[in-house]
Amino acid sequence: VQLVESGGGLVQAGGSLRLSCAASGSIFSINAMGWYRQAPGKQRELVAAITSGGSTDYADSVKGRFTISRDNGKNTVYLAMNSLKPEDTAVYYCNVEGRGTSLILFKYWGQGTQVTVSS
């Protein structure tokens, strides 16, 4: 299974970005999909997650500003980020859990994409 992230970049405070993460390979089904971030000197933290049924969960720090969504037909998860703040600066990683065509459970991380918010 391969995960390819895109959409990071440099944006001014108050701006918006949209991250994408596409999963491909020997996939039977995908359960949870999520976005994590890691700022320099800090631990990786959950930003948002979405289940196969569409239930979502957000970190308190991004509620009302970020929206996670998924396209099951494309095995892709998105993160729309609005009203960005300098403290949102981090490397963002997608995470996908599911079953391969062998029906063995898997959990993979994307390569990470840098988001930098200038003040």
The first five atom37 places (N, CA, C, CB, O) and aatype in JSON, in Angstrom:
{
  "aatype": [19, 5, 10, 19, 6, 15, 7, 7, 7, 10, 19, 5, 0, 7, 7, 15, 10, 1, 10, 15, 4, 0, 0, 15, 7, 15, 9, 13, 15, 9, 2, 0, 12, 7, 17, 18, 1, 5, 0, 14, 7, 11, 5, 1, 6, 10, 19, 0, 0, 9, 16, 15, 7, 7, 15, 16, 3, 18, 0, 3, 15, 19, 11, 7, 1, 13, 16, 9, 15, 1, 3, 2, 7, 11, 2, 16, 19, 18, 10, 0, 12, 2, 15, 10, 11, 14, 6, 3, 16, 0, 19, 18, 18, 4, 2, 19, 6, 7, 1, 7, 16, 15, 10, 9, 10, 13, 11, 18, 17, 7, 5, 7, 16, 5, 19, 16, 19, 15, 15],
  "atom_mask": [
    [1, 1, 1, 1, 1],
    [1, 1, 1, 1, 1],
    [1, 1, 1, 1, 1],
    [1, 1, 1, 1, 1],
    [1, 1, 1, 1, 1],
    [1, 1, 1, 1, 1],
    [1, 1, 1, 0, 1],
    [1, 1, 1, 0, 1],
    [1, 1, 1, 0, 1],
    [1, 1, 1, 1, 1],
    [1, 1, 1, 1, 1],
    [1, 1, 1, 1, 1],
    [1, 1, 1, 1, 1],
    [1, 1, 1, 0, 1],
    [1, 1, 1, 0, 1],
    [1, 1, 1, 1, 1],
    [1, 1, 1, 1, 1],
    [1, 1, 1, 1, 1],
    [1, 1, 1, 1, 1],
    [1, 1, 1, 1, 1],
    [1, 1, 1, 1, 1],
    [1, 1, 1, 1, 1],
    [1, 1, 1, 1, 1],
    [1, 1, 1, 1, 1],
    [1, 1, 1, 0, 1],
    [1, 1, 1, 1, 1],
    [1, 1, 1, 1, 1],
    [1, 1, 1, 1, 1],
    [1, 1, 1, 1, 1],
    [1, 1, 1, 1, 1],
    [1, 1, 1, 1, 1],
    [1, 1, 1, 1, 1],
    [1, 1, 1, 1, 1],
    [1, 1, 1, 0, 1],
    [1, 1, 1, 1, 1],
    [1, 1, 1, 1, 1],
    [1, 1, 1, 1, 1],
    [1, 1, 1, 1, 1],
    [1, 1, 1, 1, 1],
    [1, 1, 1, 1, 1],
    [1, 1, 1, 0, 1],
    [1, 1, 1, 1, 1],
    [1, 1, 1, 1, 1],
    [1, 1, 1, 1, 1],
    [1, 1, 1, 1, 1],
    [1, 1, 1, 1, 1],
    [1, 1, 1, 1, 1],
    [1, 1, 1, 1, 1],
    [1, 1, 1, 1, 1],
    [1, 1, 1, 1, 1],
    [1, 1, 1, 1, 1],
    [1, 1, 1, 1, 1],
    [1, 1, 1, 0, 1],
    [1, 1, 1, 0, 1],
    [1, 1, 1, 1, 1],
    [1, 1, 1, 1, 1],
    [1, 1, 1, 1, 1],
    [1, 1, 1, 1, 1],
    [1, 1, 1, 1, 1],
    [1, 1, 1, 1, 1],
    [1, 1, 1, 1, 1],
    [1, 1, 1, 1, 1],
    [1, 1, 1, 1, 1],
    [1, 1, 1, 0, 1],
    [1, 1, 1, 1, 1],
    [1, 1, 1, 1, 1],
    [1, 1, 1, 1, 1],
    [1, 1, 1, 1, 1],
    [1, 1, 1, 1, 1],
    [1, 1, 1, 1, 1],
    [1, 1, 1, 1, 1],
    [1, 1, 1, 1, 1],
    [1, 1, 1, 0, 1],
    [1, 1, 1, 1, 1],
    [1, 1, 1, 1, 1],
    [1, 1, 1, 1, 1],
    [1, 1, 1, 1, 1],
    [1, 1, 1, 1, 1],
    [1, 1, 1, 1, 1],
    [1, 1, 1, 1, 1],
    [1, 1, 1, 1, 1],
    [1, 1, 1, 1, 1],
    [1, 1, 1, 1, 1],
    [1, 1, 1, 1, 1],
    [1, 1, 1, 1, 1],
    [1, 1, 1, 1, 1],
    [1, 1, 1, 1, 1],
    [1, 1, 1, 1, 1],
    [1, 1, 1, 1, 1],
    [1, 1, 1, 1, 1],
    [1, 1, 1, 1, 1],
    [1, 1, 1, 1, 1],
    [1, 1, 1, 1, 1],
    [1, 1, 1, 1, 1],
    [1, 1, 1, 1, 1],
    [1, 1, 1, 1, 1],
    [1, 1, 1, 1, 1],
    [1, 1, 1, 0, 1],
    [1, 1, 1, 1, 1],
    [1, 1, 1, 0, 1],
    [1, 1, 1, 1, 1],
    [1, 1, 1, 1, 1],
    [1, 1, 1, 1, 1],
    [1, 1, 1, 1, 1],
    [1, 1, 1, 1, 1],
    [1, 1, 1, 1, 1],
    [1, 1, 1, 1, 1],
    [1, 1, 1, 1, 1],
    [1, 1, 1, 1, 1],
    [1, 1, 1, 0, 1],
    [1, 1, 1, 1, 1],
    [1, 1, 1, 0, 1],
    [1, 1, 1, 1, 1],
    [1, 1, 1, 1, 1],
    [1, 1, 1, 1, 1],
    [1, 1, 1, 1, 1],
    [1, 1, 1, 1, 1],
    [1, 1, 1, 1, 1],
    [1, 1, 1, 1, 1]
  ],
  "atom_positions": [
    [[0.85, -1.18, 0.0], [0.0, 0.0, 0.0], [0.89, 1.24, 0.0], [-0.97, 0.0, 1.23], [1.85, 1.32, 0.76]],
    [[0.57, 2.18, -0.85], [1.33, 3.43, -0.92], [0.39, 4.61, -0.63], [2.01, 3.59, -2.32], [-0.76, 4.62, -1.06]],
    [[0.92, 5.57, 0.08], [0.18, 6.8, 0.37], [0.94, 7.97, -0.24], [-0.02, 6.99, 1.9], [2.15, 8.11, -0.02]],
    [[0.26, 8.79, -0.98], [0.88, 9.96, -1.6], [0.13, 11.2, -1.13], [0.88, 9.86, -3.15], [-1.06, 11.38, -1.39]],
    [[0.88, 12.06, -0.44], [0.3, 13.3, 0.07], [0.62, 14.46, -0.86], [0.81, 13.59, 1.48], [1.63, 14.45, -1.56]],
    [[-0.25, 15.45, -0.85], [0.01, 16.67, -1.6], [-0.76, 17.81, -0.97], [-0.37, 16.5, -3.09], [-1.69, 17.6, -0.19]],
    [[-0.37, 19.03, -1.33], [-1.14, 20.2, -0.93], [-0.52, 21.09, 0.11], [0.0, 0.0, 0.0], [-1.07, 22.15, 0.41]],
    [[0.62, 20.71, 0.68], [1.24, 21.58, 1.66], [1.85, 22.81, 1.01], [0.0, 0.0, 0.0], [1.85, 22.94, -0.21]],
    [[2.38, 23.7, 1.84], [3.02, 24.89, 1.31], [3.11, 25.99, 2.33], [0.0, 0.0, 0.0], [2.92, 25.78, 3.52]],
    [[3.42, 27.18, 1.83], [3.57, 28.37, 2.65], [2.36, 29.27, 2.44], [4.9, 29.14, 2.32], [1.97, 29.55, 1.3]],
    [[1.78, 29.72, 3.54], [0.6, 30.57, 3.46], [0.65, 31.59, 4.58], [-0.71, 29.73, 3.53], [1.23, 31.33, 5.63]],
    [[0.05, 32.73, 4.37], [-0.02, 33.74, 5.42], [-1.11, 33.39, 6.42], [-0.28, 35.14, 4.81], [-2.06, 32.66, 6.11]],
    [[-0.96, 33.9, 7.61], [-1.98, 33.69, 8.64], [-3.33, 34.17, 8.12], [-1.61, 34.43, 9.95], [-3.46, 35.22, 7.49]],
    [[-4.35, 33.35, 8.41], [-5.69, 33.63, 7.91], [-6.01, 32.97, 6.59], [0.0, 0.0, 0.0], [-7.16, 32.96, 6.15]],
    [[-4.99, 32.42, 5.95], [-5.18, 31.79, 4.66], [-5.67, 30.36, 4.77], [0.0, 0.0, 0.0], [-5.99, 29.87, 5.85]],
    [[-5.73, 29.71, 3.61], [-6.28, 28.35, 3.54], [-5.37, 27.44, 2.72], [-7.69, 28.37, 2.93], [-4.66, 27.89, 1.81]],
    [[-5.41, 26.18, 3.05], [-4.74, 25.13, 2.28], [-5.62, 23.89, 2.31], [-3.31, 24.81, 2.85], [-6.45, 23.71, 3.2]],
    [[-5.43, 23.04, 1.3], [-6.14, 21.77, 1.27], [-5.14, 20.66, 1.02], [-7.25, 21.77, 0.18], [-4.44, 20.65, 0.01]],
    [[-5.08, 19.72, 1.94], [-4.2, 18.58, 1.82], [-4.97, 17.39, 1.26], [-3.57, 18.23, 3.19], [-6.16, 17.22, 1.52]],
    [[-4.27, 16.57, 0.49], [-4.84, 15.34, -0.04], [-3.9, 14.18, 0.25], [-5.11, 15.46, -1.56], [-2.68, 14.36, 0.31]],
    [[-4.47, 13.01, 0.42], [-3.69, 11.8, 0.63], [-4.4, 10.66, -0.09], [-3.5, 11.49, 2.15], [-5.5, 10.27, 0.28]],
    [[-3.75, 10.12, -1.11], [-4.34, 9.05, -1.9], [-3.65, 7.74, -1.6], [-4.25, 9.37, -3.4], [-2.42, 7.65, -1.62]],
    [[-4.45, 6.72, -1.31], [-3.93, 5.39, -1.03], [-4.1, 4.51, -2.25], [-4.63, 4.77, 0.2], [-5.13, 4.55, -2.92]],
    [[-3.09, 3.71, -2.54], [-3.17, 2.8, -3.68], [-2.44, 1.5, -3.35], [-2.58, 3.46, -4.96], [-1.67, 1.43, -2.39]],
    [[-2.7, 0.48, -4.16], [-2.06, -0.8, -3.93], [-3.08, -1.89, -3.68], [0.0, 0.0, 0.0], [-4.22, -1.82, -4.13]],
    [[-2.64, -2.9, -2.95], [-3.47, -4.09, -2.72], [-4.41, -3.84, -1.54], [-2.59, -5.33, -2.45], [-4.2, -4.35, -0.43]],
    [[-5.44, -3.06, -1.79], [-6.38, -2.64, -0.75], [-7.7, -3.37, -0.93], [-6.6, -1.11, -0.79], [-8.29, -3.37, -2.01]],
    [[-8.17, -3.99, 0.15], [-9.5, -4.61, 0.16], [-10.52, -3.62, 0.7], [-9.51, -5.91, 1.0], [-11.59, -3.43, 0.13]],
    [[-10.16, -2.99, 1.8], [-11.06, -1.99, 2.39], [-10.24, -1.04, 3.25], [-12.18, -2.67, 3.24], [-9.17, -1.39, 3.75]],
    [[-10.76, 0.17, 3.41], [-10.13, 1.17, 4.27], [-11.09, 1.53, 5.39], [-9.71, 2.43, 3.47], [-12.25, 1.83, 5.13]],
    [[-10.62, 1.49, 6.58], [-11.43, 1.85, 7.74], [-11.19, 3.31, 8.08], [-11.12, 0.93, 8.95], [-11.73, 4.21, 7.43]],
    [[-10.39, 3.56, 9.08], [-10.15, 4.93, 9.51], [-9.07, 5.6, 8.66], [-9.75, 4.96, 10.98], [-8.11, 4.97, 8.23]],
    [[-9.26, 6.88, 8.45], [-8.26, 7.71, 7.78], [-8.08, 8.95, 8.64], [-8.69, 8.08, 6.31], [-9.05, 9.46, 9.21]],
    [[-6.87, 9.44, 8.72], [-6.66, 10.59, 9.59], [-5.46, 11.41, 9.19], [0.0, 0.0, 0.0], [-4.64, 11.02, 8.35]],
    [[-5.39, 12.57, 9.81], [-4.26, 13.48, 9.64], [-3.63, 13.76, 11.0], [-4.7, 14.8, 8.96], [-4.33, 14.03, 11.97]],
    [[-2.32, 13.7, 11.04], [-1.54, 14.03, 12.22], [-0.56, 15.13, 11.83], [-0.8, 12.75, 12.79], [-0.32, 15.37, 10.65]],
    [[-0.01, 15.79, 12.83], [1.02, 16.78, 12.54], [2.1, 16.75, 13.63], [0.41, 18.19, 12.43], [1.86, 16.36, 14.77]],
    [[3.28, 17.16, 13.21], [4.39, 17.21, 14.15], [5.18, 18.48, 13.91], [5.31, 15.96, 14.0], [5.75, 18.69, 12.84]],
    [[5.2, 19.32, 14.92], [5.97, 20.55, 14.86], [7.36, 20.29, 15.45], [5.24, 21.7, 15.64], [7.53, 19.34, 16.21]],
    [[8.34, 21.11, 15.1], [9.7, 20.9, 15.61], [9.73, 20.86, 17.14], [10.63, 22.0, 15.1], [9.19, 21.74, 17.81]],
    [[10.35, 19.83, 17.66], [10.48, 19.7, 19.11], [9.24, 19.22, 19.82], [0.0, 0.0, 0.0], [9.21, 19.16, 21.05]],
    [[8.22, 18.87, 19.07], [6.97, 18.42, 19.68], [6.61, 17.02, 19.21], [5.84, 19.39, 19.37], [7.11, 16.55, 18.2]],
    [[5.74, 16.37, 19.97], [5.29, 15.04, 19.59], [4.25, 15.12, 18.48], [4.7, 14.3, 20.8], [3.58, 16.14, 18.31]],
    [[4.15, 14.05, 17.73], [3.13, 13.97, 16.7], [1.76, 13.92, 17.38], [3.35, 12.71, 15.79], [1.56, 13.21, 18.37]],
    [[0.82, 14.69, 16.84], [-0.5, 14.76, 17.43], [-1.58, 14.57, 16.38], [-0.7, 16.09, 18.15], [-1.4, 14.89, 15.21]],
    [[-2.71, 14.02, 16.82], [-3.85, 13.84, 15.94], [-4.47, 15.2, 15.64], [-4.89, 12.88, 16.55], [-4.71, 16.0, 16.55]],
    [[-4.73, 15.45, 14.36], [-5.42, 16.66, 13.94], [-6.88, 16.37, 13.68], [-4.75, 17.26, 12.68], [-7.77, 17.05, 14.19]],
    [[-7.14, 15.34, 12.88], [-8.52, 14.98, 12.52], [-8.54, 13.55, 12.03], [-9.09, 15.94, 11.45], [-7.55, 13.05, 11.49]],
    [[-9.68, 12.9, 12.22], [-9.84, 11.52, 11.77], [-11.26, 11.33, 11.26], [-9.52, 10.51, 12.9], [-12.19, 12.03, 11.68]],
    [[-11.41, 10.36, 10.36], [-12.73, 10.06, 9.81], [-12.86, 8.56, 9.62], [-12.97, 10.81, 8.47], [-11.95, 7.91, 9.11]],
    [[-14.0, 8.02, 10.02], [-14.23, 6.59, 9.89], [-14.82, 6.27, 8.51], [-15.16, 6.08, 11.0], [-15.14, 7.16, 7.73]],
    [[-14.94, 4.99, 8.24], [-15.52, 4.58, 6.97], [-16.98, 5.02, 6.85], [-15.43, 3.07, 6.81], [-17.49, 5.2, 5.75]],
    [[-17.63, 5.2, 7.99], [-19.01, 5.66, 7.99], [-19.17, 7.15, 7.94], [0.0, 0.0, 0.0], [-20.29, 7.66, 7.85]],
    [[-18.06, 7.86, 8.01], [-18.1, 9.31, 7.91], [-18.07, 10.06, 9.23], [0.0, 0.0, 0.0], [-18.14, 11.29, 9.24]],
    [[-17.98, 9.35, 10.34], [-17.86, 10.02, 11.63], [-16.5, 10.69, 11.73], [-18.07, 9.03, 12.8], [-15.49, 10.13, 11.31]],
    [[-16.49, 11.88, 12.3], [-15.25, 12.66, 12.36], [-14.88, 13.02, 13.79], [-15.37, 13.92, 11.52], [-15.72, 13.05, 14.68]],
    [[-13.61, 13.28, 13.98], [-13.08, 13.71, 15.27], [-11.99, 14.72, 15.0], [-12.54, 12.49, 16.11], [-11.2, 14.56, 14.07]],
    [[-11.94, 15.77, 15.82], [-10.97, 16.84, 15.61], [-10.26, 17.19, 16.91], [-11.66, 18.08, 15.04], [-10.82, 17.07, 18.0]],
    [[-9.01, 17.62, 16.78], [-8.33, 18.2, 17.91], [-9.02, 19.51, 18.26], [-6.81, 18.42, 17.61], [-9.5, 20.22, 17.38]],
    [[-9.07, 19.84, 19.54], [-9.74, 21.06, 19.96], [-9.16, 22.29, 19.27], [-9.65, 21.22, 21.46], [-9.88, 23.25, 18.97]],
    [[-7.88, 22.27, 19.02], [-7.19, 23.44, 18.46], [-7.59, 23.74, 17.02], [-5.7, 23.24, 18.53], [-7.33, 24.84, 16.53]],
    [[-8.22, 22.79, 16.34], [-8.58, 23.01, 14.92], [-10.08, 22.98, 14.68], [-7.91, 21.97, 14.05], [-10.53, 23.22, 13.56]],
    [[-10.85, 22.69, 15.7], [-12.31, 22.63, 15.52], [-12.83, 23.96, 15.0], [-13.0, 22.27, 16.86], [-12.46, 25.03, 15.48]],
    [[-13.71, 23.86, 14.0], [-14.28, 25.07, 13.41], [-13.43, 25.68, 12.31], [0.0, 0.0, 0.0], [-13.9, 26.56, 11.59]],
    [[-12.18, 25.22, 12.18], [-11.3, 25.76, 11.15], [-10.92, 24.72, 10.11], [-10.04, 26.33, 11.78], [-10.77, 25.03, 8.93]],
    [[-10.75, 23.47, 10.54], [-10.34, 22.4, 9.64], [-11.51, 21.46, 9.39], [-9.13, 21.61, 10.23], [-12.36, 21.26, 10.26]],
    [[-11.56, 20.88, 8.2], [-12.59, 19.91, 7.86], [-11.94, 18.72, 7.17], [-13.68, 20.53, 6.96], [-11.24, 18.87, 6.17]],
    [[-12.19, 17.53, 7.72], [-11.69, 16.31, 7.1], [-12.81, 15.67, 6.3], [-11.14, 15.32, 8.18], [-13.97, 15.68, 6.71]],
    [[-12.45, 15.11, 5.15], [-13.43, 14.41, 4.31], [-12.71, 13.3, 3.57], [-14.14, 15.39, 3.31], [-11.48, 13.25, 3.54]],
    [[-13.48, 12.42, 2.97], [-12.88, 11.31, 2.23], [-13.73, 10.97, 1.02], [-12.71, 10.07, 3.14], [-14.94, 11.17, 1.0]],
    [[-13.04, 10.46, 0.01], [-13.69, 9.94, -1.2], [-13.37, 8.45, -1.24], [-13.21, 10.69, -2.53], [-12.27, 8.06, -1.62]],
    [[-14.33, 7.63, -0.85], [-14.08, 6.2, -0.76], [-13.78, 5.58, -2.12], [-15.27, 5.51, -0.12], [-13.02, 4.62, -2.22]],
    [[-14.37, 6.12, -3.16], [-14.12, 5.58, -4.49], [-12.7, 5.8, -4.96], [0.0, 0.0, 0.0], [-12.18, 5.04, -5.78]],
    [[-12.06, 6.85, -4.43], [-10.69, 7.18, -4.8], [-9.7, 6.82, -3.7], [-10.58, 8.66, -5.13], [-8.5, 7.07, -3.84]],
    [[-10.18, 6.25, -2.6], [-9.31, 5.93, -1.46], [-8.48, 7.15, -1.05], [-8.37, 4.76, -1.79], [-7.28, 7.05, -0.8]],
    [[-9.13, 8.28, -0.99], [-8.45, 9.54, -0.73], [-9.08, 10.27, 0.45], [-8.48, 10.44, -1.99], [-10.3, 10.3, 0.61]],
    [[-8.23, 10.84, 1.27], [-8.68, 11.65, 2.39], [-8.17, 13.07, 2.18], [-8.19, 11.06, 3.76], [-7.07, 13.28, 1.68]],
    [[-8.98, 14.03, 2.58], [-8.66, 15.44, 2.41], [-8.69, 16.15, 3.76], [-9.65, 16.11, 1.43], [-9.36, 15.71, 4.7]],
    [[-7.95, 17.24, 3.84], [-8.02, 18.1, 5.01], [-8.07, 19.54, 4.52], [-6.8, 17.86, 5.98], [-7.07, 20.07, 4.03]],
    [[-9.22, 20.16, 4.65], [-9.37, 21.57, 4.3], [-9.05, 22.4, 5.53], [-10.81, 21.87, 3.77], [-9.67, 22.24, 6.58]],
    [[-8.08, 23.27, 5.39], [-7.61, 24.07, 6.52], [-7.87, 25.54, 6.23], [-6.1, 23.82, 6.8], [-7.32, 26.1, 5.28]],
    [[-8.69, 26.14, 7.05], [-9.03, 27.56, 6.91], [-8.57, 28.33, 8.15], [-10.55, 27.75, 6.69], [-8.27, 27.75, 9.19]],
    [[-8.52, 29.64, 8.0], [-8.12, 30.51, 9.12], [-6.84, 30.01, 9.76], [-9.24, 30.6, 10.17], [-6.75, 29.89, 10.99]],
    [[-5.88, 29.71, 8.95], [-4.63, 29.14, 9.45], [-3.89, 30.11, 10.36], [-3.74, 28.72, 8.29], [-3.9, 31.32, 10.15]],
    [[-3.23, 29.54, 11.37], [-2.48, 30.31, 12.35], [-1.02, 29.87, 12.32], [-3.09, 30.14, 13.77], [-0.72, 28.75, 11.9]],
    [[-0.11, 30.71, 12.74], [1.3, 30.31, 12.77], [1.52, 29.02, 13.58], [2.15, 31.44, 13.36], [2.41, 28.24, 13.26]],
    [[0.73, 28.81, 14.61], [0.89, 27.6, 15.41], [0.43, 26.34, 14.7], [0.13, 27.75, 16.7], [0.61, 25.24, 15.22]],
    [[-0.16, 26.47, 13.52], [-0.5, 25.3, 12.71], [0.7, 24.81, 11.9], [-1.67, 25.64, 11.77], [0.63, 23.77, 11.25]],
    [[1.78, 25.55, 11.94], [2.98, 25.17, 11.21], [3.51, 23.83, 11.71], [4.06, 26.24, 11.33], [3.77, 23.66, 12.9]],
    [[3.68, 22.89, 10.79], [4.12, 21.54, 11.15], [4.24, 20.71, 9.88], [3.14, 20.87, 12.16], [3.84, 21.13, 8.8]],
    [[4.79, 19.53, 10.04], [4.71, 18.53, 8.98], [3.44, 17.72, 9.23], [6.0, 17.59, 8.94], [3.21, 17.22, 10.33]],
    [[2.63, 17.62, 8.21], [1.35, 16.92, 8.31], [1.47, 15.54, 7.66], [0.21, 17.74, 7.66], [1.95, 15.41, 6.53]],
    [[1.02, 14.53, 8.39], [1.09, 13.15, 7.92], [-0.31, 12.56, 7.85], [1.99, 12.3, 8.86], [-1.11, 12.74, 8.76]],
    [[-0.59, 11.85, 6.77], [-1.85, 11.12, 6.74], [-1.6, 9.71, 7.26], [-2.45, 11.08, 5.3], [-0.48, 9.19, 7.2]],
    [[-2.65, 9.11, 7.76], [-2.59, 7.76, 8.31], [-3.82, 7.01, 7.83], [-2.52, 7.78, 9.87], [-4.94, 7.51, 7.91]],
    [[-3.6, 5.81, 7.34], [-4.7, 5.02, 6.79], [-4.66, 3.62, 7.39], [-4.62, 4.95, 5.23], [-3.62, 2.97, 7.43]],
    [[-5.81, 3.16, 7.87], [-5.94, 1.81, 8.42], [-6.97, 1.04, 7.6], [-6.35, 1.86, 9.93], [-8.02, 1.57, 7.24]],
    [[-6.65, -0.21, 7.31], [-7.6, -1.0, 6.55], [-7.16, -2.44, 6.43], [0.0, 0.0, 0.0], [-6.37, -2.94, 7.24]],
    [[-7.66, -3.11, 5.42], [-7.29, -4.5, 5.13], [-6.79, -4.61, 3.71], [-8.5, -5.46, 5.35], [-7.35, -4.03, 2.78]],
    [[-5.71, -5.37, 3.55], [-5.2, -5.63, 2.21], [-6.01, -6.73, 1.53], [0.0, 0.0, 0.0], [-6.92, -7.3, 2.13]],
    [[-5.67, -7.01, 0.31], [-6.39, -8.05, -0.42], [-6.18, -9.42, 0.2], [-5.94, -8.07, -1.87], [-6.94, -10.35, -0.07]],
    [[-5.17, -9.55, 1.04], [-4.97, -10.78, 1.81], [-5.8, -10.8, 3.07], [-3.5, -10.95, 2.17], [-5.77, -11.76, 3.84]],
    [[-6.57, -9.72, 3.28], [-7.42, -9.51, 4.45], [-6.62, -9.27, 5.73], [-8.34, -10.69, 4.64], [-7.18, -9.28, 6.83]],
    [[-5.34, -9.07, 5.59], [-4.51, -8.73, 6.74], [-4.64, -7.24, 7.01], [-3.01, -9.14, 6.51], [-4.6, -6.43, 6.08]],
    [[-4.79, -6.89, 8.29], [-4.91, -5.49, 8.66], [-3.61, -4.74, 8.36], [-5.27, -5.36, 10.14], [-2.52, -5.29, 8.5]],
    [[-3.74, -3.5, 7.96], [-2.57, -2.65, 7.76], [-2.82, -1.27, 8.34], [-2.22, -2.55, 6.27], [-3.95, -0.84, 8.55]],
    [[-1.71, -0.59, 8.6], [-1.73, 0.81, 9.03], [-0.5, 1.47, 8.45], [-1.77, 0.94, 10.61], [0.63, 1.07, 8.75]],
    [[-0.71, 2.46, 7.62], [0.4, 3.1, 6.94], [0.38, 4.61, 7.16], [0.36, 2.79, 5.44], [-0.66, 5.21, 7.42]],
    [[1.58, 5.2, 7.06], [1.75, 6.64, 7.16], [2.18, 7.2, 5.81], [2.79, 6.99, 8.26], [2.91, 6.56, 5.05]],
    [[1.72, 8.41, 5.53], [2.21, 9.12, 4.36], [3.6, 9.67, 4.62], [0.0, 0.0, 0.0], [4.12, 9.57, 5.73]],
    [[4.2, 10.23, 3.58], [5.57, 10.71, 3.69], [5.68, 12.05, 4.41], [6.18, 10.83, 2.32], [6.77, 12.46, 4.79]],
    [[4.57, 12.71, 4.59], [4.56, 14.0, 5.26], [4.62, 15.15, 4.28], [0.0, 0.0, 0.0], [5.3, 15.08, 3.26]],
    [[3.91, 16.21, 4.59], [3.93, 17.42, 3.77], [4.03, 18.64, 4.7], [2.66, 17.5, 2.85], [3.31, 18.73, 5.69]],
    [[4.91, 19.54, 4.35], [5.17, 20.69, 5.21], [4.1, 21.76, 5.02], [6.56, 21.27, 4.92], [3.77, 22.14, 3.89]],
    [[3.57, 22.23, 6.12], [2.67, 23.39, 6.12], [3.32, 24.47, 6.97], [1.23, 23.01, 6.68], [3.63, 24.26, 8.14]],
    [[3.53, 25.62, 6.37], [4.14, 26.74, 7.07], [3.21, 27.94, 6.98], [5.54, 27.08, 6.48], [2.81, 28.36, 5.89]],
    [[2.87, 28.49, 8.14], [1.98, 29.64, 8.21], [2.77, 30.83, 8.75], [0.73, 29.33, 9.11], [3.26, 30.8, 9.88]],
    [[2.88, 31.85, 7.95], [3.64, 33.04, 8.36], [2.72, 34.06, 9.02], [4.36, 33.68, 7.15], [1.54, 34.18, 8.69]],
    [[3.29, 34.78, 9.97], [2.47, 35.78, 10.69], [2.5, 37.13, 10.0], [2.95, 35.92, 12.14], [1.87, 38.07, 10.47]]
  ]
}
